[in-house]
Amino acid sequence: MPPVELGRPLDPPCQLTRLRFRPDGRVLAGAGCDGKVHRWATSADTPTVLPPLDGHNGWVSGLAFGPAALFTADSWGRLTARDNDGKQLWTVEAAHDGWARSVAVSADGTLLASGGRDGHVRFWDTRTGAKRAEVNAASDILGVTFTPDGATVLAGDLFGVVREFEAPTGRPGRTFEARELHKLDRVQDVGGVRSLLLSPDGRTLVVGGAEPKSGGFVECTPLLIAFDRPGGKRLWQWKGGAPAEGYVTDLAWHPGGSVVACTSGQPGQGKVLILKPGEAQPVFQVAKPNVQSVALTADGSKLAAALTNANSSGNGRVRGQAGDYPENRSPVQLWRVPPAA
């Protein structure tokens, strides 16, 4: 049985860069390009809007829930922690020099990792916001994630390389190369590791991005590559059908053993996919306007995807009927997902 859509999409007032469910599945949070965190109560099939959370200067670009707190980062480098009621616990204004792209929380909730355009991976105490350690990875870090045991952080960069760092010391470990995810076209670097996913046992690493065809008006074909993490060898890969389909922008692991992915490319080319590891064709695929992020509840029963509004020009604004140029938005579609997905 395929996933079933749960009513009409939610309609936040802006584009969302990231979606995540709170661990108990009762709240969905979206990182907004308006500098706010948008929230919905999702315990019922018909969600209700919760008050948004302020406190960021630029785009909210990183978002992660710990066991008892929400951590967010923005395009100006600010890092912020809030409790489950939305009360701010602490903030670090210049956690990164420029864009803080991604945050991740250890399973026990004690350690936060962040990665940014400044090429650094930093470790933070989740209770106080104190910096524990930092690593200069010498490249634009697009995503970070913890291993299930919290002992290691993996960081993916612009050049298609994923590096392991011991947490919280920052001592370097293995390196995984997926350099076909990057292309230098004339003077422009395009591509990179746009999404990272670890299996629940920590043994399989899945990296998502695209195989770029050109720079400029970027054309690229979605690409997933899976590695055996202990051995470093490639296990399988999945590739989209056309350069217009763009990047794999986000990933989630379903408890039934499947990989949930989403893509964003040329206007109107987005998809939400469910893939069985190693199989060439998705077991579920639905075309949607470009998809920025996907999120699953911990039990895998509910899926959310941040889309792009219909008739989007793809550049953030589209001419309205009144002659104005309203910002694009990210309608959020929810699905009920069967246990065997």
C-alpha positions as CSV (number, residue, x, y, z in Angstrom):
1,M,0.0,0.0,0.0
2,P,1.5,3.4,-1.0
3,P,1.6,6.4,1.3
4,V,-1.7,8.3,1.5
5,E,-1.9,12.1,1.4
6,L,-3.4,13.7,4.5
7,G,-5.6,16.5,3.1
8,R,-4.4,19.8,1.6
9,P,-0.9,21.1,2.1
10,L,-0.1,23.4,5.0
11,D,0.6,26.9,3.8
12,P,3.5,28.7,5.6
13,P,4.1,32.4,4.6
14,C,7.6,31.8,3.2
15,Q,10.0,29.2,1.8
16,L,11.3,26.5,4.1
17,T,14.8,25.1,3.9
18,R,14.4,22.2,6.3
19,L,11.6,20.2,8.0
20,R,11.9,18.0,11.1
21,F,9.5,16.3,13.5
22,R,10.0,16.5,17.2
23,P,11.0,13.1,18.6
24,D,7.5,12.4,20.0
25,G,6.0,13.2,16.6
26,R,3.6,15.7,18.0
27,V,5.2,18.9,16.5
28,L,6.6,19.6,13.0
29,A,9.1,22.5,12.7
30,G,10.1,24.2,9.5
31,A,13.2,26.4,9.0
32,G,12.0,29.6,7.3
33,C,13.6,32.0,4.9
34,D,11.9,34.8,6.8
35,G,14.2,34.2,9.8
36,K,11.5,32.3,11.8
37,V,10.9,28.7,12.8
38,H,7.3,27.7,11.7
39,R,5.6,25.0,13.7
40,W,2.5,22.8,13.6
41,A,0.9,20.5,16.1
42,T,0.7,17.2,14.3
43,S,-0.6,14.6,16.7
44,A,-3.9,14.5,14.7
45,D,-4.2,14.1,11.0
46,T,-5.3,17.7,10.7
47,P,-2.4,19.8,12.0
48,T,-2.9,23.1,13.8
49,V,-0.6,26.1,13.5
50,L,1.6,27.0,16.5
51,P,3.2,30.4,17.1
52,P,6.4,30.8,15.0
53,L,9.7,31.3,16.8
54,D,11.7,34.5,16.2
55,G,15.4,35.2,16.9
56,H,17.3,34.7,13.7
57,N,18.8,37.4,11.4
58,G,18.8,35.6,8.1
59,W,17.5,32.4,6.6
60,V,17.1,29.6,9.1
61,S,19.2,27.0,7.3
62,G,19.8,24.3,9.9
63,L,17.3,22.7,12.2
64,A,17.5,19.6,14.5
65,F,15.6,18.3,17.5
66,G,17.3,16.8,20.5
67,P,15.4,14.8,23.1
68,A,14.3,18.0,24.9
69,A,15.4,20.9,22.8
70,L,15.3,22.5,19.3
71,F,18.5,23.7,17.7
72,T,18.6,26.1,14.7
73,A,21.3,27.9,12.7
74,D,21.0,30.7,10.1
75,S,22.7,32.2,7.1
76,W,24.4,34.9,9.2
77,G,26.1,32.3,11.4
78,R,23.9,32.4,14.5
79,L,23.2,29.2,16.5
80,T,20.2,29.1,18.9
81,A,18.7,26.6,21.3
82,R,15.1,26.5,22.6
83,D,13.2,24.2,24.8
84,N,10.1,22.3,23.7
85,D,7.9,25.2,24.6
86,G,9.9,27.5,22.4
87,K,11.7,29.4,25.2
88,Q,15.2,30.4,24.2
89,L,17.9,28.7,26.2
90,W,21.0,30.2,24.6
91,T,22.3,31.7,21.4
92,V,25.7,32.2,19.8
93,E,25.7,35.1,17.4
94,A,28.8,34.2,15.5
95,A,29.0,30.4,15.7
96,H,30.3,30.5,12.1
97,D,31.9,33.1,10.0
98,G,29.0,33.4,7.6
99,W,26.5,30.8,6.6
100,A,25.9,28.0,9.2
101,R,24.5,25.4,6.9
102,S,23.7,22.4,9.1
103,V,23.3,21.2,12.7
104,A,23.0,17.8,14.2
105,V,22.4,16.5,17.8
106,S,23.9,13.4,19.4
107,A,21.3,10.7,20.4
108,D,21.8,11.4,24.1
109,G,21.2,15.1,23.5
110,T,24.4,16.3,25.1
111,L,26.4,17.4,22.1
112,L,25.6,19.6,19.1
113,A,27.6,19.7,15.9
114,S,27.4,22.5,13.3
115,G,29.0,23.0,9.9
116,G,29.3,26.1,7.8
117,R,30.5,27.9,4.7
118,D,33.6,28.9,6.7
119,G,34.9,25.3,6.3
120,H,34.6,24.5,10.1
121,V,32.9,21.8,12.0
122,R,32.2,22.8,15.6
123,F,31.0,21.0,18.7
124,W,28.8,22.6,21.3
125,D,27.5,21.8,24.8
126,T,23.7,21.6,24.3
127,R,23.0,22.8,27.9
128,T,25.1,26.0,27.8
129,G,26.1,26.7,24.2
130,A,29.8,26.5,25.2
131,K,32.1,25.5,22.3
132,R,33.8,22.2,23.0
133,A,36.0,21.8,20.0
134,E,36.4,22.8,16.3
135,V,37.9,21.3,13.2
136,N,39.0,23.2,10.1
137,A,37.9,20.9,7.3
138,A,39.1,23.5,4.7
139,S,36.0,23.3,2.6
140,D,32.4,24.5,2.5
141,I,30.5,22.1,4.8
142,L,27.0,21.5,3.5
143,G,25.8,18.9,6.0
144,V,26.7,17.2,9.3
145,T,25.2,14.1,11.1
146,F,26.1,12.0,14.1
147,T,26.5,8.3,14.2
148,P,23.8,6.5,16.3
149,D,26.3,6.0,19.2
150,G,27.2,9.8,19.2
151,A,30.9,9.0,19.0
152,T,31.5,10.3,15.5
153,V,30.3,13.2,13.3
154,L,30.3,12.9,9.5
155,A,30.6,16.1,7.5
156,G,29.9,16.4,3.8
157,D,31.4,19.2,1.7
158,L,31.1,21.0,-1.6
159,F,33.6,18.8,-3.4
160,G,31.8,15.5,-2.7
161,V,33.9,14.4,0.2
162,V,32.5,13.1,3.5
163,R,34.9,13.1,6.5
164,E,34.5,11.5,9.9
165,F,35.5,13.4,13.1
166,E,35.6,12.0,16.6
167,A,33.2,13.7,18.9
168,P,33.9,15.9,20.7
169,T,37.6,16.0,20.2
170,G,37.5,16.5,16.4
171,R,40.2,13.9,15.8
172,P,39.9,12.9,12.0
173,G,38.8,9.4,10.9
174,R,37.7,7.9,7.6
175,T,37.1,9.7,4.4
176,F,34.5,8.8,1.8
177,E,34.8,10.2,-1.7
178,A,31.8,10.8,-4.0
179,R,33.5,13.4,-6.3
180,E,31.1,12.9,-9.1
181,L,28.7,15.1,-7.0
182,H,30.9,18.1,-7.8
183,K,31.8,20.0,-11.0
184,L,34.0,23.0,-11.6
185,D,32.4,24.8,-14.6
186,R,34.7,27.6,-15.7
187,V,35.0,29.5,-12.4
188,Q,32.0,28.2,-10.6
189,D,31.9,25.2,-8.2
190,V,28.5,23.4,-8.3
191,G,27.1,20.3,-6.6
192,G,28.4,18.8,-3.4
193,V,27.1,16.5,-0.7
194,R,23.6,18.0,-0.2
195,S,22.3,15.4,2.2
196,L,23.7,12.7,4.6
197,L,22.0,9.7,6.1
198,L,23.1,6.9,8.3
199,S,21.3,3.6,8.8
200,P,20.0,3.0,12.4
201,D,22.9,0.6,13.0
202,G,25.4,3.1,11.7
203,R,26.9,0.7,9.2
204,T,25.5,2.2,5.9
205,L,26.2,5.8,4.9
206,V,24.0,7.3,2.1
207,V,25.1,10.6,0.5
208,G,22.8,12.6,-1.7
209,G,23.4,15.3,-4.3
210,A,23.6,15.3,-8.1
211,E,25.9,14.6,-11.0
212,P,26.2,18.2,-12.5
213,K,26.1,18.6,-16.2
214,S,27.0,22.3,-16.2
215,G,27.4,25.4,-14.1
216,G,25.5,28.7,-14.6
217,F,21.9,27.7,-15.0
218,V,22.6,24.4,-13.3
219,E,21.5,21.2,-14.8
220,C,22.2,18.0,-12.9
221,T,20.9,14.5,-12.4
222,P,19.9,13.4,-8.9
223,L,22.4,10.9,-7.4
224,L,22.5,8.7,-4.2
225,I,25.6,6.8,-3.3
226,A,25.7,4.3,-0.4
227,F,28.9,3.2,1.4
228,D,29.7,0.4,3.8
229,R,30.9,2.7,6.6
230,P,33.2,0.2,8.4
231,G,34.9,-0.9,5.2
232,G,34.6,2.3,3.1
233,K,33.5,0.4,-0.1
234,R,30.5,1.5,-2.2
235,L,27.4,-0.7,-1.8
236,W,24.9,0.7,-4.3
237,Q,23.7,3.9,-6.0
238,W,20.6,5.3,-7.5
239,K,20.5,7.9,-10.2
240,G,17.6,10.0,-11.5
241,G,16.4,10.0,-15.1
242,A,17.3,13.5,-16.4
243,P,19.5,16.6,-15.7
244,A,16.4,18.8,-15.2
245,E,15.6,16.8,-12.0
246,G,18.3,18.5,-10.0
247,Y,19.6,17.7,-6.5
248,V,18.7,15.2,-3.8
249,T,18.0,17.8,-1.2
250,D,17.1,15.7,1.8
251,L,17.0,12.1,3.1
252,A,15.3,10.1,5.9
253,W,15.5,6.5,6.9
254,H,12.2,4.6,7.3
255,P,12.1,2.0,10.1
256,G,11.0,-0.6,7.5
257,G,14.4,-0.3,5.9
258,S,13.7,2.1,3.0
259,V,15.3,5.4,2.2
260,V,13.0,8.4,1.7
261,A,14.4,11.1,-0.6
262,C,13.4,14.3,-2.3
263,T,14.7,16.3,-5.2
264,S,14.7,19.9,-6.5
265,G,15.8,21.0,-9.9
266,Q,14.3,23.0,-12.8
267,P,10.9,24.6,-12.0
268,G,8.3,21.9,-11.4
269,Q,10.7,18.9,-11.5
270,G,10.6,17.9,-7.8
271,K,9.9,14.5,-6.5
272,V,9.3,12.6,-3.3
273,L,10.7,9.0,-3.5
274,I,10.9,5.9,-1.4
275,L,13.7,3.6,-2.3
276,K,14.7,0.1,-1.3
277,P,18.5,0.0,-0.9
278,G,20.1,-1.5,-4.0
279,E,16.9,-1.4,-6.2
280,A,16.9,0.6,-9.4
281,Q,13.3,1.8,-9.3
282,P,11.6,3.6,-6.4
283,V,8.8,1.7,-4.7
284,F,7.0,5.0,-4.4
285,Q,7.4,8.2,-6.4
286,V,5.3,11.3,-6.7
287,A,6.0,14.4,-8.7
288,K,5.7,17.7,-6.8
289,P,6.9,21.2,-7.4
290,N,10.5,21.3,-6.2
291,V,11.0,19.7,-2.8
292,Q,13.4,21.2,-0.3
293,S,13.1,18.8,2.6
294,V,11.5,15.6,3.9
295,A,10.8,14.6,7.5
296,L,9.6,11.3,9.1
297,T,8.2,10.7,12.5
298,A,10.4,8.3,14.6
299,D,8.0,5.4,14.0
300,G,7.9,6.2,10.3
301,S,4.1,6.5,10.2
302,K,3.9,10.1,9.0
303,L,5.9,11.8,6.3
304,A,6.1,15.6,5.6
305,A,7.6,17.3,2.5
306,A,8.4,21.1,2.0
307,L,7.4,21.8,-1.6
308,T,7.6,25.0,-3.7
309,N,4.4,26.8,-4.6
310,A,2.9,26.2,-8.1
311,N,3.9,28.6,-10.9
312,S,7.2,29.4,-9.1
313,S,9.7,31.2,-11.2
314,G,12.4,29.3,-9.4
315,N,14.3,32.4,-8.3
316,G,12.5,33.2,-5.1
317,R,9.8,35.6,-6.5
318,V,7.1,35.4,-9.2
319,R,5.0,38.2,-10.7
320,G,1.6,38.3,-9.1
321,Q,-1.7,39.3,-10.7
322,A,-1.6,42.7,-9.0
323,G,1.8,43.4,-10.6
324,D,3.8,42.7,-7.4
325,Y,6.4,40.1,-6.9
326,P,5.4,38.0,-3.9
327,E,8.0,35.6,-2.4
328,N,7.7,31.9,-3.1
329,R,6.3,29.7,-0.4
330,S,6.8,26.1,0.7
331,P,3.5,24.3,1.0
332,V,4.0,21.3,3.3
333,Q,2.3,18.1,2.3
334,L,1.8,15.3,4.8
335,W,1.3,11.5,4.1
336,R,0.3,8.5,6.2
337,V,3.0,5.9,5.5
338,P,2.4,2.1,5.8
339,P,4.7,0.1,8.1
340,A,6.3,-1.8,5.3
341,A,7.4,1.3,3.3
